[in-house]
Amino acid sequence: MLAVALADRGLDAVVWEARGDDPAHPRALGGHPPSIDLFDRPGPADDLLADAVRIRKGIARSGTRTVGVVPFDRASSRWPFVAAVPQDRTEAVLRTGLAARRDDALRRGVRFVGLEQRDEDVVVRGVDDEGPVVVAARFVVGADGTRSAVRAALGVDTRDRDLPDRYVMGDFADTTGHGPDAVIHLERTGVVESFPLPAGRRRVVVHAGSAHGPSAPVSADDVARLVSDRTGSPVDPATSTMSSAFGVRRRLATRTVVGRVVLIGDAAHEISPIGGQGMNLGWLDGHALETVIAAAVKRRGGRVLDPTTFARFEAGRARAAARAARRAGWNAALGRPVGGGAGRARDRVRGAVRRAPSRHGLASVCAMRWA
């Protein structure tokens, strides 16, 4: 997305992608209103929304009771919904938009191996099937994920916190009758989150207890059984197209700007994947960085670096990441198993924060209006 935005400003942006192919089963799926705005550039946004389920409200249930409804119709006047569309589709829209601006801007199969910062540029080294690749750039952006090689090359440390929560999830045929609504089952044995997907499917995410260390493999039968046990709604494991298990880690880079190199997305901040916050936060990082880079290039072609502008960007995105991390921690705490009086108290709290007018503010937060 950042490369598309820079290309629209007449700047030469090249993307190195180490993977030759896209992931078979992308996990992220929610496009929040501020992010949908960004897709007007490569798309327009209609290209993305044509394949999306428009989630206009989230329903919180406990047992057979509805304990709250969170509407998304006031989170944005233009996009009064969260768009449920798999990450591979969003990436396809971006690739098409980038190719329309420069057909060789995306270079697949190039793996980053190192960099050297100089006074007026950065020398970036990579390798592909044909051997070494070396280029010089005014600025380098590391958007290479949680195990960022760019971050490692910069020697940037991270502050890590592993939460005890473990989740399993799967995609199944949708037989719930919930239509385009997201439904959160707040049960005493743990939360079950249910989101509509395109093509008549539904994704379920289930709190599976607490553990430390890597998550054990999970089958579609495991996920279906947990969902049925907690919600009473049958799930047919034979219709599954994906099942996986994951833990939750909070990882924040101690620095995201080092000279002419900037970290964004998961390379800068890893938070819970639930709700698509991490993916949307990364897109908004890129949007904020676009104006900084464009302004820097206007000053003598980017040869002279203004650290103050980049420092403001770094501080602003650090605050946004901290807010998203707090939301993720709050969501994780509400989804844990509880019993007895604690469970009843939690139900009352959940109901209170989801009643008007609080629920409209909560919807704006969930939809990342202030990210």
Residue frames relative to the residue before (quaternion, step in Angstrom):
aa qw qx qy qz dx dy dz
M 1.0000 0.0000 0.0000 0.0000 0.00 0.00 0.00
L 0.6392 0.5178 -0.3238 0.4674 3.59 0.98 -0.81
A 0.6448 0.5245 -0.3272 0.4495 3.59 0.94 -0.83
V 0.6278 0.5240 -0.3307 0.4710 3.60 1.02 -0.77
A 0.6724 0.5039 -0.2992 0.4522 3.57 0.87 -0.96
L 0.6670 0.4871 -0.3060 0.4735 3.60 0.95 -0.82
A 0.6231 0.5342 -0.3393 0.4596 3.58 1.04 -0.75
D 0.6363 0.5285 -0.3273 0.4568 3.59 1.04 -0.74
R 0.6731 0.4579 -0.2875 0.5046 3.57 1.21 -0.44
G 0.5759 -0.6208 0.3640 0.3880 3.57 1.27 0.14
L 0.5214 0.6335 -0.4136 0.3948 3.57 1.24 0.32
D 0.4513 -0.6881 0.5107 0.2490 3.54 -1.16 0.71
A 0.0665 0.8039 -0.5824 0.1003 3.59 -0.35 1.26
V 0.0902 -0.7873 0.6099 0.0088 3.56 -0.89 1.03
V 0.2119 -0.7783 0.5837 0.0936 3.57 -0.98 0.91
W 0.1849 -0.7398 0.6374 0.1103 3.56 -0.91 0.99
E 0.0285 -0.7790 0.6260 -0.0194 3.57 -0.86 1.01
A 0.3629 -0.7672 0.4872 0.2057 3.57 -0.46 1.22
R 0.6652 0.5082 -0.3117 0.4496 3.59 1.02 -0.74
G 0.3860 -0.7112 0.5385 0.2348 3.51 -1.06 0.78
D 0.7804 0.1950 -0.0887 0.5874 3.56 1.17 -0.64
D 0.5390 -0.6049 0.4768 0.3409 3.54 -1.28 0.36
P 0.6094 -0.5409 0.4165 0.4033 3.62 -1.17 0.47
A 0.5177 -0.6671 0.4394 0.3065 3.57 -0.99 0.84
H 0.8100 0.1214 -0.0317 0.5728 3.59 0.99 -0.80
P 0.1492 -0.8148 0.5547 0.0783 3.61 0.15 1.23
R 0.4115 -0.7433 0.4774 0.2241 3.57 -1.00 0.85
A 0.7009 0.4690 -0.2871 0.4542 3.60 0.90 -0.87
L 0.0124 -0.8442 0.5354 -0.0221 3.58 -1.00 0.75
G 0.6809 0.5332 -0.2998 0.4027 3.65 1.10 -0.34
G 0.1401 -0.7721 0.6153 0.0755 3.56 -0.81 1.04
H 0.2377 -0.7969 0.5435 0.1143 3.58 -0.50 1.21
P 0.7080 -0.5014 0.2764 0.4134 3.63 -1.10 0.58
P 0.6675 0.4813 -0.3536 0.4447 3.69 0.76 -0.75
S 0.6582 0.5004 -0.3116 0.4683 3.58 1.08 -0.66
I 0.6077 0.5534 -0.3624 0.4395 3.59 1.02 -0.74
D 0.5773 0.5833 -0.3700 0.4354 3.59 1.07 -0.70
L 0.6671 0.5298 -0.3062 0.4249 3.57 0.95 -0.88
F 0.6492 0.5425 -0.3231 0.4241 3.59 1.10 -0.61
D 0.4696 0.6530 -0.4608 0.3751 3.59 1.21 0.02
R 0.6187 0.5669 -0.3506 0.4158 3.58 1.17 -0.46
P 0.7895 0.3179 -0.2083 0.4820 3.61 0.55 -1.02
G 0.6885 0.5959 -0.2482 0.3305 3.56 1.11 -0.81
P 0.3031 0.3650 -0.4140 -0.7768 1.58 0.23 -2.45
A 0.7756 -0.3482 0.2332 0.4720 3.56 -1.31 -0.11
D 0.5517 0.6186 -0.3969 0.3942 3.59 1.13 -0.54
D 0.5987 0.5661 -0.3650 0.4334 3.60 1.09 -0.63
L 0.6720 0.4755 -0.2851 0.4909 3.55 1.06 -0.78
L 0.7209 0.4781 -0.2589 0.4298 3.56 0.81 -1.02
A 0.5105 0.6535 -0.4238 0.3643 3.60 1.18 -0.35
D 0.7606 0.3419 -0.1824 0.5210 3.58 1.10 -0.68
A 0.5782 0.6280 -0.3533 0.3827 3.59 1.28 0.00
V 0.3423 -0.6438 0.6285 0.2707 3.50 -1.37 0.38
R 0.2843 -0.7753 0.5432 0.1518 3.57 -0.75 1.03
I 0.1716 -0.7987 0.5738 0.0577 3.54 -0.37 1.30
R 0.1333 -0.8356 0.5318 0.0347 3.57 -0.38 1.24
K 0.8047 0.0489 -0.0564 0.5889 3.59 1.20 -0.20
G 0.2574 -0.7184 0.6225 0.1738 3.48 -1.34 0.45
I 0.2024 -0.7845 0.5806 0.0803 3.56 -0.91 0.96
A 0.1931 -0.7702 0.5996 0.0999 3.56 -0.84 1.00
R 0.0263 -0.8053 0.5915 -0.0307 3.56 -0.77 1.07
S 0.0627 -0.7509 0.6547 0.0598 3.51 -1.29 0.49
G 0.7895 -0.0232 -0.0476 0.6114 3.55 -0.33 1.25
T 0.7713 -0.2805 0.2351 0.5208 3.57 -0.70 -1.08
R 0.5975 0.5914 -0.3483 0.4145 3.59 1.29 -0.05
T 0.3192 -0.6727 0.6266 0.2299 3.52 -1.25 0.60
V 0.1596 -0.8283 0.5338 0.0599 3.58 -0.53 1.16
G 0.8139 -0.0909 0.0369 0.5727 3.59 1.21 -0.05
V 0.1703 -0.7490 0.6308 0.1101 3.52 -1.32 0.45
V 0.1459 -0.7769 0.6092 0.0634 3.57 -0.87 1.00
P 0.1705 -0.8007 0.5652 0.1020 3.62 -0.38 1.17
F 0.2908 -0.7534 0.5648 0.1700 3.55 -1.11 0.69
D 0.4447 0.7358 -0.4378 0.2630 3.60 1.25 0.00
R 0.7237 0.3920 -0.2568 0.5066 3.61 1.18 -0.33
A 0.4542 0.6912 -0.4543 0.3311 3.58 1.25 0.04
S 0.7832 -0.0191 0.0273 0.6209 3.58 1.19 -0.55
S 0.4323 -0.7005 0.4981 0.2725 3.59 -0.90 0.87
R 0.7048 0.4560 -0.2666 0.4734 3.57 1.08 -0.65
W 0.7874 0.1458 -0.0543 0.5965 3.56 0.99 -0.87
P 0.0260 -0.8505 0.5253 0.0009 3.63 0.26 1.19
F 0.6600 0.4384 -0.3053 0.5283 3.55 0.87 0.98
V 0.3651 -0.6255 0.6165 0.3089 3.50 -1.44 0.01
A 0.3194 -0.7657 0.5301 0.1750 3.58 -0.82 0.98
A 0.2054 -0.7650 0.6012 0.1053 3.56 -0.67 1.14
V 0.2685 0.7291 -0.5771 0.2517 3.54 -0.31 1.31
P 0.4901 -0.6913 0.4337 0.3065 3.62 -0.71 0.97
Q 0.6293 -0.5819 0.3762 0.3518 3.53 -1.14 0.74
D 0.6167 0.5504 -0.3757 0.4190 3.61 0.99 -0.63
R 0.6334 0.5161 -0.3381 0.4670 3.59 1.11 -0.60
T 0.6423 0.5080 -0.3360 0.4653 3.60 0.94 -0.79
E 0.6595 0.5014 -0.3144 0.4635 3.58 0.98 -0.80
A 0.6157 0.5400 -0.3497 0.4550 3.60 1.06 -0.66
V 0.6315 0.5218 -0.3291 0.4696 3.59 1.00 -0.80
L 0.6732 0.4947 -0.2967 0.4626 3.57 0.94 -0.88
R 0.6430 0.5185 -0.3303 0.4567 3.60 0.96 -0.81
T 0.6463 0.5149 -0.3186 0.4643 3.57 0.98 -0.84
G 0.6615 0.5090 -0.3013 0.4610 3.56 0.96 -0.87
L 0.6636 0.4961 -0.3081 0.4676 3.57 0.97 -0.82
A 0.6529 0.5187 -0.3145 0.4535 3.59 0.95 -0.86
A 0.6262 0.5415 -0.3405 0.4457 3.59 1.08 -0.66
R 0.6935 0.4526 -0.2697 0.4913 3.57 1.16 -0.52
R 0.7659 -0.1114 0.0788 0.6283 3.56 1.10 -0.75
D 0.3566 -0.8048 0.4310 0.1984 3.55 -0.33 1.23
D 0.7357 0.3717 -0.2445 0.5107 3.62 1.18 -0.31
A 0.3562 0.7661 -0.4776 0.2411 3.60 1.21 0.36
L 0.7156 0.3680 -0.2352 0.5451 3.60 1.10 -0.67
R 0.0506 -0.8083 0.5862 -0.0230 3.57 -0.60 1.16
R 0.1880 -0.8128 0.5480 0.0600 3.52 -0.18 1.35
G 0.7902 0.3449 -0.2492 0.4411 3.50 -1.27 0.55
V 0.5597 0.5610 -0.4049 0.4562 3.59 1.25 0.31
R 0.1471 -0.8054 0.5727 0.0409 3.56 -0.60 1.18
F 0.4216 -0.7071 0.5190 0.2302 3.55 -0.83 1.07
V 0.0707 -0.8165 0.5720 0.0326 3.59 -0.95 0.87
G 0.8141 -0.1775 0.1121 0.5415 3.62 1.11 -0.31
L 0.1457 -0.7812 0.6002 0.0907 3.54 -1.33 0.17
E 0.1527 -0.7516 0.6341 0.0986 3.51 -1.35 0.38
Q 0.2542 -0.7788 0.5562 0.1396 3.57 -0.66 1.10
R 0.0992 -0.7697 0.6294 0.0384 3.52 -1.04 0.92
D 0.7426 -0.4246 0.2591 0.4485 3.59 -1.24 0.15
E 0.8267 0.2425 -0.0918 0.4994 3.58 0.87 -0.94
D 0.8091 0.0947 -0.0578 0.5771 3.60 1.21 -0.10
V 0.3793 -0.6751 0.5755 0.2628 3.53 -1.38 -0.17
V 0.2574 -0.7291 0.6131 0.1622 3.56 -0.96 0.90
V 0.1108 -0.8073 0.5795 0.0102 3.57 -0.65 1.17
R 0.1487 -0.7999 0.5795 0.0476 3.54 -0.88 1.01
G 0.0395 0.7833 -0.6182 0.0513 3.51 -1.04 0.89
V 0.2479 -0.7397 0.5972 0.1863 3.52 -1.32 -0.17
D 0.0436 -0.7727 0.6320 0.0401 3.54 -1.12 0.72
D 0.7806 -0.3487 0.2229 0.4683 3.59 -1.23 -0.17
E 0.7112 0.4500 -0.2551 0.4761 3.57 1.16 -0.51
G 0.7189 -0.4203 0.2527 0.4926 3.59 1.24 -0.06
P 0.7951 -0.3011 0.2105 0.4826 3.59 -1.23 -0.40
V 0.1292 -0.7446 0.6508 0.0735 3.52 -1.27 0.68
V 0.0102 0.8017 -0.5955 0.0508 3.59 -0.75 1.06
V 0.0620 0.7806 -0.6190 0.0608 3.57 -0.89 0.98
A 0.2867 -0.7108 0.6078 0.2078 3.54 -1.34 0.33
A 0.0148 -0.8033 0.5940 -0.0392 3.57 -0.93 0.92
R 0.5537 -0.5905 0.4618 0.3626 3.56 -1.16 0.55
F 0.7997 0.0186 0.0306 0.5993 3.56 0.98 -0.90
V 0.1902 -0.7572 0.6161 0.1044 3.55 -1.21 0.61
V 0.1435 -0.7762 0.6108 0.0610 3.56 -0.99 0.92
G 0.1989 -0.7722 0.5955 0.0981 3.56 -0.75 1.08
A 0.1065 0.7682 -0.6189 0.1241 3.56 -0.43 1.28
D 0.3671 0.7927 -0.4006 0.2764 3.52 1.12 0.83
G 0.7389 -0.5184 0.2319 0.3627 3.53 0.95 0.93
T 0.7718 -0.4093 0.2565 0.4136 3.50 -1.39 0.06
R 0.7308 0.3459 -0.2190 0.5462 3.60 1.13 -0.59
S 0.0211 0.8861 -0.4627 0.0155 3.53 1.12 0.79
A 0.3332 -0.7339 0.5629 0.1832 3.56 -0.75 1.10
V 0.6066 0.5439 -0.3572 0.4566 3.58 1.11 -0.60
R 0.6403 0.5167 -0.3211 0.4689 3.58 0.95 -0.84
A 0.6519 0.5088 -0.3123 0.4675 3.58 0.96 -0.85
A 0.6539 0.5186 -0.3183 0.4497 3.59 0.96 -0.83
L 0.6645 0.4910 -0.2944 0.4803 3.57 1.14 -0.62
G 0.3995 -0.7207 0.4715 0.3142 3.59 1.21 -0.40
V 0.3772 0.7342 -0.4775 0.3010 3.58 1.18 0.56
D 0.3249 -0.7439 0.5560 0.1783 3.57 -0.87 0.99
T 0.2638 -0.7402 0.5913 0.1815 3.56 -1.34 0.18
R 0.3281 -0.6795 0.6132 0.2339 3.52 -1.31 0.45
D 0.0822 -0.8410 0.5344 -0.0183 3.55 -0.39 1.27
R 0.0390 0.7594 -0.6494 0.0035 3.51 -1.22 0.65
D 0.1987 -0.7735 0.5939 0.0972 3.56 -0.64 1.13
L 0.2694 -0.7499 0.5834 0.1574 3.57 -0.70 1.09
P 0.5460 -0.6572 0.4050 0.3255 3.61 -1.04 0.63
D 0.5395 0.6762 -0.3854 0.3213 3.58 1.21 -0.38
R 0.0936 -0.7644 0.6364 0.0435 3.52 -1.09 0.87
Y 0.1242 -0.7974 0.5898 0.0288 3.55 -1.01 0.87
V 0.1359 -0.7208 0.6641 0.1450 3.51 -1.33 0.39
M 0.0230 -0.8070 0.5900 0.0129 3.56 -1.12 0.56
G 0.0016 -0.7945 0.6072 -0.0083 3.52 -1.29 0.41
D 0.3329 -0.7041 0.5899 0.2130 3.52 -1.32 0.42
F 0.0079 0.8132 -0.5765 0.0788 3.56 -0.75 1.12
A 0.6234 -0.4730 0.4406 0.4398 3.55 -1.32 0.13
D 0.3838 -0.7461 0.5024 0.2092 3.58 -0.91 0.94
T 0.0566 0.7927 -0.6016 0.0810 3.56 -0.50 1.24
T 0.4096 0.7622 -0.4294 0.2588 3.59 1.29 0.24
G 0.3629 -0.7245 0.5055 0.2965 3.58 1.04 -0.69
H 0.4826 0.6867 -0.4264 0.3373 3.60 1.26 0.17
G 0.3510 -0.7637 0.4857 0.2402 3.59 1.22 -0.18
P 0.8091 -0.2721 0.1886 0.4856 3.61 -0.92 -0.87
D 0.4979 0.6673 -0.4286 0.3509 3.61 1.22 0.19
A 0.3494 -0.6561 0.6184 0.2552 3.51 -1.27 0.56
V 0.1056 -0.7979 0.5926 0.0305 3.58 -0.95 0.87
I 0.1282 -0.7773 0.6146 0.0409 3.54 -0.85 1.05
H 0.1791 -0.7786 0.5963 0.0786 3.57 -0.62 1.17
L 0.1496 -0.8060 0.5717 0.0332 3.56 -0.44 1.28
E 0.0865 0.8369 -0.5277 0.1171 3.54 0.25 1.29
R 0.6271 -0.5752 0.3777 0.3649 3.55 -1.20 0.55
T 0.6826 0.4573 -0.2896 0.4911 3.59 1.17 -0.46
G 0.7333 -0.3777 0.2223 0.5199 3.59 1.28 0.09
V 0.6011 -0.6145 0.3961 0.3226 3.51 -1.21 0.60
V 0.1024 -0.7206 0.6776 0.1053 3.52 -1.35 0.49
E 0.1132 -0.7932 0.5972 0.0361 3.58 -0.65 1.13
S 0.0925 -0.8152 0.5712 -0.0262 3.54 -0.87 1.02
F 0.0052 -0.8235 0.5635 -0.0663 3.57 -0.58 1.21
P 0.4407 -0.6875 0.4995 0.2892 3.61 -0.93 0.81
L 0.1730 -0.7562 0.6243 0.0921 3.53 -1.21 0.67
P 0.6154 -0.5144 0.4162 0.4283 3.59 -1.19 0.25
A 0.8123 0.3070 -0.2249 0.4420 3.54 -1.38 0.31
G 0.6606 -0.5713 0.3140 0.3722 3.58 1.00 0.81
R 0.5442 0.5956 -0.4139 0.4217 3.55 1.07 0.69
R 0.1864 -0.7713 0.5993 0.1056 3.56 -1.28 0.27
R 0.2757 -0.7423 0.5906 0.1555 3.52 -1.09 0.83
V 0.1038 -0.7723 0.6242 0.0566 3.55 -1.01 0.88
V 0.1039 -0.7610 0.6395 0.0345 3.53 -1.08 0.88
V 0.0846 -0.8353 0.5421 -0.0351 3.57 -0.60 1.19
H 0.3945 -0.6744 0.5664 0.2622 3.56 -0.95 0.89
A 0.1290 -0.8391 0.5283 0.0109 3.56 -0.62 1.19
G 0.7420 -0.4006 0.2302 0.4858 3.57 1.08 0.62
S 0.5106 -0.6279 0.5010 0.3065 3.51 -1.35 -0.24
A 0.1502 0.7646 -0.6138 0.1270 3.52 -1.07 0.79
H 0.2877 -0.7165 0.6004 0.2082 3.53 -1.32 0.24
G 0.6933 0.4241 -0.3382 0.4745 3.54 -1.10 0.69
P 0.7438 -0.4101 0.2742 0.4510 3.58 -1.29 0.04
S 0.5026 -0.6399 0.4933 0.3076 3.54 -1.18 0.65
A 0.4470 -0.6852 0.5076 0.2701 3.56 -0.99 0.86
P 0.6048 -0.5509 0.4155 0.3977 3.61 -1.14 0.51
V 0.1484 -0.7827 0.6012 0.0634 3.54 -1.16 0.63
S 0.3102 -0.7495 0.5570 0.1780 3.57 -1.10 0.71
A 0.6548 -0.4900 0.3943 0.4192 3.55 -1.30 0.24
D 0.6110 0.5492 -0.3496 0.4504 3.59 1.08 -0.69
D 0.6304 0.5375 -0.3335 0.4500 3.59 1.00 -0.83
V 0.6822 0.4864 -0.2911 0.4618 3.57 0.84 -1.00
A 0.6641 0.5157 -0.3069 0.4459 3.58 0.88 -0.96
R 0.6523 0.5179 -0.3199 0.4515 3.58 0.96 -0.82
L 0.6532 0.5102 -0.3204 0.4586 3.60 0.91 -0.86
V 0.6605 0.5067 -0.3129 0.4573 3.58 0.90 -0.89
S 0.6798 0.4933 -0.2944 0.4559 3.58 0.85 -0.93
D 0.6511 0.5266 -0.3193 0.4437 3.58 0.95 -0.86
R 0.7477 0.4247 -0.2326 0.4544 3.59 0.90 -0.89
T 0.7906 0.3345 -0.1664 0.4852 3.57 0.93 -0.84
G 0.4165 -0.7093 0.4671 0.3243 3.57 1.18 -0.49
S 0.5991 0.5496 -0.3627 0.4555 3.58 1.28 0.02
P 0.4092 -0.7275 0.4870 0.2573 3.61 -0.73 0.97
V 0.1106 -0.7564 0.6423 0.0551 3.54 -1.18 0.73
D 0.3066 -0.7671 0.5381 0.1671 3.57 -0.80 1.00
P 0.3218 -0.7808 0.4973 0.1986 3.62 -0.32 1.17
A 0.5726 0.6070 -0.3830 0.3962 3.59 1.17 -0.46
T 0.6737 0.4900 -0.2988 0.4656 3.61 1.20 -0.40
S 0.4442 0.7245 -0.4399 0.2902 3.59 1.26 -0.03
T 0.1627 -0.7687 0.6105 0.0994 3.55 -1.09 0.79
M 0.7930 0.0617 -0.0342 0.6051 3.58 1.27 -0.16
S 0.1088 0.7503 -0.6512 0.0329 3.55 -1.15 0.68
S 0.0959 0.7946 -0.5919 0.0954 3.56 -1.02 0.78
A 0.2778 -0.7221 0.6064 0.1835 3.52 -1.37 0.21
F 0.0456 0.8066 -0.5878 0.0410 3.57 -1.06 0.64
G 0.3397 -0.6955 0.5927 0.2227 3.49 -1.33 0.41
V 0.4277 -0.6814 0.5336 0.2608 3.55 -1.32 -0.01
R 0.0075 0.7894 -0.6120 0.0476 3.53 -0.78 1.08
R 0.2012 -0.7293 0.6394 0.1374 3.50 -1.14 0.73
R 0.0887 0.7920 -0.5927 0.1162 3.55 -0.56 1.18
L 0.0144 -0.8008 0.5973 -0.0411 3.56 -0.64 1.15
A 0.4143 -0.6954 0.5292 0.2545 3.57 -0.83 0.98
T 0.4817 -0.6821 0.4683 0.2887 3.58 -0.96 0.84
R 0.7628 0.0883 -0.0746 0.6362 3.56 1.28 -0.43
T 0.1446 -0.7915 0.5846 0.1045 3.57 -1.08 0.64
V 0.7196 0.2880 -0.2317 0.5879 3.57 1.29 0.02
V 0.0643 0.7636 -0.6373 0.0807 3.55 -0.78 1.11
G 0.8150 -0.1368 0.0543 0.5604 3.56 -0.17 1.26
R 0.8067 -0.2158 0.2086 0.5091 3.54 -0.68 -1.18
V 0.6264 0.5222 -0.3295 0.4759 3.59 1.25 0.17
V 0.0880 -0.8046 0.5872 -0.0079 3.56 -0.87 1.04
L 0.2477 -0.7468 0.6012 0.1395 3.56 -1.06 0.84
I 0.0300 0.7842 -0.6193 0.0251 3.57 -1.00 0.86
G 0.7604 0.3678 -0.2623 0.4666 3.56 -1.30 0.18
D 0.8252 -0.2110 0.1613 0.4985 3.55 -1.15 -0.64
A 0.5555 0.5873 -0.4020 0.4300 3.60 1.16 -0.34
A 0.7263 0.4080 -0.2216 0.5069 3.57 1.17 -0.62
H 0.8093 -0.0246 0.0780 0.5816 3.57 1.03 -0.78
E 0.0992 -0.7750 0.6232 0.0347 3.55 -0.79 1.05
I 0.0536 0.7819 -0.6178 0.0633 3.56 -0.77 1.07
S 0.7461 -0.3837 0.2745 0.4699 3.56 -1.29 0.03
P 0.4198 -0.7190 0.4893 0.2594 3.62 -0.91 0.83
I 0.4938 0.6732 -0.4356 0.3366 3.60 1.21 -0.27
G 0.8113 0.2447 -0.2054 0.4896 3.55 -0.90 0.99
G 0.4802 -0.6997 0.4250 0.3151 3.60 1.24 0.04
Q 0.3313 0.7816 -0.4877 0.2036 3.59 1.21 0.24
G 0.6552 0.5364 -0.3284 0.4185 3.58 0.92 -0.87
M 0.6634 0.5044 -0.3006 0.4638 3.57 0.91 -0.93
N 0.6884 0.4750 -0.2855 0.4679 3.58 0.85 -0.93
L 0.6211 0.5410 -0.3416 0.4527 3.57 1.02 -0.75
G 0.6468 0.5211 -0.3166 0.4582 3.58 1.01 -0.78
W 0.6361 0.5151 -0.3323 0.4687 3.58 0.99 -0.79
L 0.6827 0.4805 -0.2899 0.4679 3.57 0.95 -0.85
D 0.5378 0.5757 -0.3954 0.4722 3.59 1.20 -0.45
G 0.6865 0.4974 -0.2801 0.4504 3.55 0.83 -1.05
H 0.6313 0.5335 -0.3299 0.4561 3.56 1.01 -0.80
A 0.6734 0.4850 -0.2969 0.4724 3.58 0.93 -0.86
L 0.6736 0.5059 -0.2978 0.4491 3.59 1.00 -0.81
E 0.5399 0.6454 -0.3971 0.3665 3.59 1.10 -0.64
T 0.7097 0.4552 -0.2753 0.4619 3.58 0.76 -1.00
V 0.6198 0.5457 -0.3417 0.4486 3.58 1.08 -0.69
I 0.6852 0.4686 -0.2884 0.4772 3.58 0.86 -0.95
A 0.6438 0.5287 -0.3319 0.4425 3.59 0.92 -0.87
A 0.6640 0.4891 -0.3045 0.4766 3.58 0.95 -0.84
A 0.6428 0.5318 -0.3254 0.4450 3.58 1.01 -0.79
V 0.6654 0.5024 -0.3059 0.4597 3.58 0.98 -0.82
K 0.6056 0.5613 -0.3586 0.4354 3.59 1.11 -0.57
R 0.6657 0.4752 -0.3014 0.4901 3.57 1.14 -0.57
R 0.8187 -0.2428 0.1130 0.5079 3.56 -0.24 1.33
G 0.6859 -0.5313 0.2843 0.4080 3.53 0.91 0.95
G 0.6339 -0.5535 0.3297 0.4279 3.57 1.19 0.41
R 0.4485 0.7067 -0.4540 0.3055 3.59 1.22 0.09
V 0.7284 0.3363 -0.2060 0.5603 3.56 1.16 -0.63
L 0.2743 -0.7935 0.5294 0.1219 3.56 -0.69 1.12
D 0.1904 -0.7544 0.6195 0.1037 3.55 -1.01 0.91
P 0.2660 -0.8115 0.4948 0.1609 3.63 -0.05 1.22
T 0.5865 0.6113 -0.3796 0.3718 3.61 1.07 -0.65
T 0.6598 0.5117 -0.3121 0.4533 3.59 0.91 -0.89
F 0.6818 0.4728 -0.2902 0.4769 3.56 0.92 -0.87
A 0.6112 0.5454 -0.3530 0.4520 3.60 1.09 -0.62
R 0.6349 0.5114 -0.3329 0.4739 3.60 1.02 -0.74
F 0.6226 0.5248 -0.3370 0.4726 3.57 1.01 -0.79
E 0.6630 0.5201 -0.3093 0.4407 3.58 0.85 -0.97
A 0.6786 0.4894 -0.2964 0.4606 3.58 0.88 -0.91
G 0.6636 0.5174 -0.3091 0.4432 3.58 0.94 -0.84
R 0.6981 0.4477 -0.2790 0.4841 3.58 0.91 -0.84
A 0.5813 0.5543 -0.3805 0.4583 3.60 1.13 -0.48
R 0.6444 0.5042 -0.3217 0.4765 3.58 1.01 -0.76
A 0.6466 0.5134 -0.3233 0.4623 3.59 0.96 -0.82
A 0.6550 0.5050 -0.3130 0.4669 3.59 0.97 -0.83
A 0.6432 0.5208 -0.3260 0.4570 3.58 0.99 -0.79
R 0.6365 0.5155 -0.3306 0.4688 3.60 1.01 -0.77
A 0.6657 0.4979 -0.3044 0.4651 3.58 0.92 -0.90
A 0.6429 0.5212 -0.3251 0.4575 3.59 1.00 -0.77
R 0.6367 0.5125 -0.3315 0.4712 3.59 1.03 -0.74
R 0.6359 0.5159 -0.3340 0.4668 3.58 0.97 -0.80
A 0.6545 0.5157 -0.3157 0.4539 3.57 0.95 -0.88
G 0.6588 0.5045 -0.3090 0.4648 3.58 0.98 -0.80
W 0.6276 0.5289 -0.3238 0.4706 3.56 1.06 -0.77
N 0.6613 0.5030 -0.3065 0.4644 3.57 0.92 -0.89
A 0.6431 0.5229 -0.3264 0.4544 3.58 0.98 -0.83
A 0.6581 0.5153 -0.3159 0.4490 3.58 0.94 -0.86
L 0.6792 0.4908 -0.2958 0.4586 3.60 0.95 -0.82
G 0.6991 0.4921 -0.2721 0.4416 3.57 1.15 -0.52
R 0.5295 0.6545 -0.4094 0.3518 3.60 1.24 -0.12
P 0.5917 -0.5683 0.4271 0.3801 3.58 -1.19 0.50
V 0.0453 0.7610 -0.6466 0.0258 3.56 -1.13 0.75
G 0.1718 -0.7929 0.5729 0.1165 3.55 -1.25 0.18
G 0.8217 0.2998 -0.1854 0.4479 3.52 -1.36 0.20
G 0.8507 -0.1116 0.1081 0.5021 3.52 -1.05 -0.88
A 0.6114 0.5528 -0.3579 0.4388 3.57 1.04 -0.70
G 0.6483 0.5196 -0.3183 0.4565 3.56 1.01 -0.79
R 0.6644 0.4913 -0.3116 0.4691 3.59 0.94 -0.84
A 0.6399 0.5175 -0.3292 0.4630 3.57 0.99 -0.78
R 0.6531 0.5097 -0.3234 0.4573 3.56 0.95 -0.81
D 0.6184 0.5373 -0.3470 0.4565 3.59 1.01 -0.73
R 0.6580 0.5052 -0.3213 0.4567 3.59 0.95 -0.83
V 0.6396 0.5165 -0.3265 0.4663 3.57 0.98 -0.82
R 0.6546 0.5175 -0.3137 0.4530 3.57 0.90 -0.92
G 0.6658 0.5022 -0.3103 0.4563 3.55 0.92 -0.88
A 0.6551 0.5312 -0.3192 0.4322 3.57 0.96 -0.85
V 0.7151 0.4489 -0.2789 0.4575 3.59 0.80 -0.94
R 0.6909 0.4682 -0.2887 0.4692 3.59 1.18 -0.36
R 0.5680 0.5702 -0.4008 0.4378 3.61 1.26 0.05
A 0.5757 -0.5815 0.4422 0.3674 3.57 -1.14 0.64
P 0.5874 -0.1919 -0.7837 -0.0634 1.58 -2.07 1.39
S 0.4407 0.7264 -0.4514 0.2727 3.60 1.22 -0.22
R 0.6394 0.5700 -0.3442 0.3844 3.57 0.93 -0.85
H 0.6371 0.5165 -0.3521 0.4510 3.62 1.06 -0.63
G 0.6313 0.5011 -0.3323 0.4899 3.57 1.07 -0.65
L 0.6335 0.5247 -0.3273 0.4650 3.56 1.03 -0.79
A 0.6286 0.5308 -0.3382 0.4569 3.59 1.01 -0.77
S 0.6519 0.5110 -0.3227 0.4580 3.58 0.96 -0.81
V 0.6379 0.5127 -0.3248 0.4741 3.57 1.03 -0.75
C 0.6690 0.4998 -0.3027 0.4593 3.58 0.87 -0.97
A 0.7155 0.4190 -0.2419 0.5039 3.58 1.06 -0.75
M 0.4608 -0.7476 0.3965 0.2674 3.58 1.33 0.33
R 0.1431 0.8020 -0.5647 0.1321 3.59 0.96 0.81
W 0.7787 0.3314 -0.1694 0.5050 3.57 1.00 -0.79
A 0.3714 0.7263 -0.5032 0.2852 3.61 1.08 0.56
